[in-house]
Amino acid sequence: GRYRQFNQCDIDLIGEESVVAEAELIEATTEALAAAGIPGTTVRLSDRRFLSALAEKAGIDAQAQGGFFITLDKLDKVGWDGVRKELVERGVDEAKVDGVQQAITALQGLDPAKLADQLTDAVPTLPENVAADLAATTQALAVLAETRELDWEFDPTLVRGMGYYTGQIFELSHPGSNSSVAGGGRYDEL
């Protein structure tokens, strides 16, 4: 696991507006890990814009969303009980916490081929471009998976704790690690 230091290697694309960038980054990252002797990773994909729409649908005020995301990012460490407790301590109404938990639970294990439609149904306020971007990335990942080993899933609990992310985010998990082995995402506003 990660304590105070970790090794880091960056891949950055500048000026690419389409989500082809995300697919390329995921492809390059999985290939680099496999070449370094870490095959068998699973890509977990989400989108900060989706998370914002989900929080908005659940009634989380825009000003409280930063804290909400910080807490939700702890889900894999403290479970729903810990997340619920912290959100309530942050002043989020228990009914809103229930709504968030139900929405996220319902979105786990979605059919990748129908992801955009399922997300739009679950979060009607989700902007069309967000659903379209996720559909484009998942289609690219499906094509990659036909040509080489690539496991991936949409993960509605993935937050990536850094507040500078503005769009799609991803992390790679590996059965031999208790934390992510790689991650990244779009940050257009730095």
C-alpha positions as CSV (number, residue, x, y, z in Angstrom):
1,G,0.0,0.0,0.0
2,R,0.9,3.6,-0.3
3,Y,2.2,5.4,2.8
4,R,4.2,8.6,2.4
5,Q,6.1,8.0,-0.8
6,F,5.3,6.3,-4.1
7,N,6.8,6.1,-7.6
8,Q,5.1,8.2,-10.2
9,C,5.2,8.2,-13.9
10,D,3.1,10.7,-15.9
11,I,1.5,10.7,-19.3
12,D,-0.1,13.9,-20.3
13,L,-2.0,15.0,-23.4
14,I,-2.4,18.7,-24.0
15,G,-5.0,20.3,-26.1
16,E,-7.1,17.2,-27.1
17,E,-10.7,18.0,-26.5
18,S,-12.2,14.6,-27.5
19,V,-12.3,11.6,-25.1
20,V,-10.1,9.8,-27.5
21,A,-7.4,11.2,-25.1
22,E,-8.9,9.2,-22.2
23,A,-9.0,6.0,-24.3
24,E,-5.3,6.6,-25.4
25,L,-4.2,7.2,-21.8
26,I,-5.9,4.1,-20.6
27,E,-4.4,2.0,-23.4
28,A,-0.9,3.4,-22.8
29,T,-1.2,2.9,-19.0
30,T,-2.4,-0.7,-19.2
31,E,0.3,-1.5,-21.8
32,A,3.0,0.1,-19.7
33,L,2.0,-1.8,-16.6
34,A,1.9,-5.1,-18.6
35,A,5.3,-4.4,-20.0
36,A,6.6,-3.7,-16.4
37,G,5.4,-7.1,-15.3
38,I,2.0,-6.1,-13.9
39,P,-0.6,-7.7,-16.2
40,G,-4.1,-8.5,-15.2
41,T,-5.2,-5.0,-14.1
42,T,-8.8,-3.9,-14.2
43,V,-9.7,-0.3,-15.3
44,R,-12.3,1.4,-13.2
45,L,-13.9,4.3,-15.1
46,S,-16.1,7.2,-13.9
47,D,-16.6,10.9,-14.6
48,R,-16.6,13.8,-12.2
49,R,-19.4,15.5,-14.2
50,F,-21.5,12.4,-13.6
51,L,-20.7,12.5,-9.9
52,S,-21.7,16.1,-9.7
53,A,-25.0,15.4,-11.5
54,L,-25.6,12.4,-9.1
55,A,-24.9,14.6,-6.1
56,E,-27.2,17.3,-7.4
57,K,-30.0,14.8,-8.0
58,A,-29.6,13.6,-4.4
59,G,-29.9,17.2,-3.2
60,I,-26.3,17.8,-2.2
61,D,-25.7,21.6,-2.5
62,A,-23.0,22.7,-4.9
63,Q,-20.9,24.2,-2.1
64,A,-21.0,20.9,-0.1
65,Q,-20.0,18.7,-3.1
66,G,-16.3,19.0,-2.5
67,G,-16.7,17.5,1.0
68,F,-19.2,15.0,-0.2
69,F,-16.6,13.7,-2.8
70,I,-13.8,13.6,-0.2
71,T,-16.1,11.4,2.0
72,L,-17.4,9.2,-0.9
73,D,-13.8,8.6,-1.9
74,K,-13.3,6.7,1.4
75,L,-16.0,4.2,0.5
76,D,-13.5,1.4,-0.3
77,K,-11.7,2.0,3.1
78,V,-14.6,2.6,5.5
79,G,-17.6,1.1,3.8
80,W,-21.1,2.6,3.6
81,D,-21.4,2.7,7.4
82,G,-18.3,4.9,7.6
83,V,-19.3,7.1,4.7
84,R,-22.9,7.5,6.0
85,K,-21.5,8.5,9.5
86,E,-19.1,11.1,8.0
87,L,-21.7,12.6,5.6
88,V,-24.2,13.0,8.5
89,E,-21.4,14.6,10.6
90,R,-20.8,17.0,7.6
91,G,-24.4,18.0,7.9
92,V,-25.9,16.0,5.0
93,D,-29.4,14.9,5.8
94,E,-29.8,11.2,6.3
95,A,-32.5,11.0,3.6
96,K,-30.0,12.5,1.1
97,V,-27.4,10.0,2.2
98,D,-29.9,7.2,1.7
99,G,-30.7,8.5,-1.8
100,V,-27.0,8.7,-2.8
101,Q,-26.4,5.1,-1.5
102,Q,-29.4,3.7,-3.4
103,A,-28.4,5.5,-6.6
104,I,-24.8,4.4,-6.5
105,T,-25.8,0.8,-5.6
106,A,-28.2,0.7,-8.5
107,L,-25.5,1.8,-10.9
108,Q,-23.0,-0.8,-10.0
109,G,-22.5,-3.6,-12.5
110,L,-24.1,-1.8,-15.5
111,D,-24.1,-3.3,-18.9
112,P,-21.2,-1.5,-20.7
113,A,-22.9,-1.7,-24.0
114,K,-25.9,0.3,-22.6
115,L,-24.0,2.5,-20.2
116,A,-25.0,5.9,-21.6
117,D,-28.7,5.1,-21.6
118,Q,-28.6,3.5,-18.1
119,L,-26.8,6.6,-16.7
120,T,-29.2,9.0,-18.3
121,D,-32.2,7.0,-17.0
122,A,-30.7,6.9,-13.5
123,V,-29.7,10.6,-13.5
124,P,-32.0,12.5,-15.8
125,T,-30.1,15.8,-15.3
126,L,-26.9,14.2,-16.6
127,P,-25.8,16.4,-19.5
128,E,-26.0,14.6,-22.9
129,N,-22.4,15.3,-23.7
130,V,-21.3,13.5,-20.5
131,A,-23.3,10.4,-21.4
132,A,-22.0,10.6,-25.0
133,D,-18.4,11.0,-23.8
134,L,-18.7,7.9,-21.5
135,A,-20.2,5.9,-24.4
136,A,-17.4,6.9,-26.7
137,T,-14.7,5.9,-24.2
138,T,-16.5,2.6,-23.3
139,Q,-16.8,1.8,-27.0
140,A,-13.0,2.4,-27.5
141,L,-12.3,0.2,-24.5
142,A,-14.5,-2.5,-25.9
143,V,-12.6,-2.4,-29.2
144,L,-9.3,-2.6,-27.3
145,A,-10.5,-5.6,-25.3
146,E,-11.2,-7.4,-28.5
147,T,-7.5,-7.1,-29.6
148,R,-5.8,-7.7,-26.2
149,E,-6.3,-8.4,-22.6
150,L,-8.2,-5.5,-21.1
151,D,-10.7,-5.7,-18.2
152,W,-12.7,-2.7,-17.3
153,E,-15.9,-1.6,-15.6
154,F,-17.8,1.6,-14.9
155,D,-17.5,2.4,-11.2
156,P,-19.9,5.0,-9.8
157,T,-18.0,5.1,-6.5
158,L,-14.7,6.2,-8.1
159,V,-13.9,9.8,-7.2
160,R,-10.2,10.4,-7.5
161,G,-9.7,12.6,-4.5
162,M,-8.1,15.5,-6.4
163,G,-10.6,18.3,-6.9
164,Y,-9.0,19.5,-10.1
165,Y,-10.5,16.7,-12.2
166,T,-13.1,18.0,-14.6
167,G,-14.2,15.0,-16.6
168,Q,-13.6,11.3,-16.9
169,I,-11.4,9.7,-14.3
170,F,-9.9,6.2,-14.1
171,E,-8.0,3.9,-11.8
172,L,-6.4,0.6,-12.3
173,S,-6.6,-2.1,-9.7
174,H,-4.7,-5.3,-9.5
175,P,-5.5,-8.4,-7.4
176,G,-2.0,-8.3,-5.8
177,S,-2.5,-4.7,-4.5
178,N,-4.8,-3.4,-1.8
179,S,-4.8,0.1,-3.5
180,S,-4.9,1.3,-7.1
181,V,-1.7,0.8,-9.1
182,A,-2.4,3.7,-11.5
183,G,-4.9,6.4,-12.1
184,G,-5.7,9.6,-13.9
185,G,-8.2,11.7,-15.6
186,R,-9.1,14.9,-17.4
187,Y,-8.3,18.2,-15.9
188,D,-9.0,20.9,-18.4
189,E,-9.0,23.9,-16.0
190,L,-5.4,23.9,-14.6
